Amino acid sequence: MSRDTVNRICAALPGAERSAPFGPGTDVWKVGGKIFACMGSDDTGVSTKTRDIETARMLIEAGSATRAPYFHRSWVHVPLDAAPDALRHRIHASYDIVRASLTKTAQAVLPPRPD
């Protein structure tokens, strides 16, 4: 999967906004001002949030991801050469987790996420 494809997946999510707060060549995706996906300039993969540290550890031990550099231990780095469905699932799961953490007011203005 390419950076452009990951960006298209993220852009299709309701309320998703892209920025580059870590410098040129980085793509940081946020919903409600909170990060749900991040790609560095090295194009190796996308960092996404998991439900908890245990889920991140399980994905890392299974070889599906590595520890996401610079992020909390509940985040993982999924390589761009991962199965497209698995990568899409991780992005959607991360978005859902972050969206659910927003205030009820912030959630209410967002349309439902398409499947």
Buried (B, 14 or more C-beta within 10 A) or exposed (E): BEBEEBBEBBEEBEBBEBEEEEEEEBBBBBBBEEBBBBBBEEEBBBBBBBEEEEBBBBBBEEEBBBBBEEBEBBBBBBEBEBEEEBBBBBBBBBBBBBBEBBEEEBBEEBEEBEE
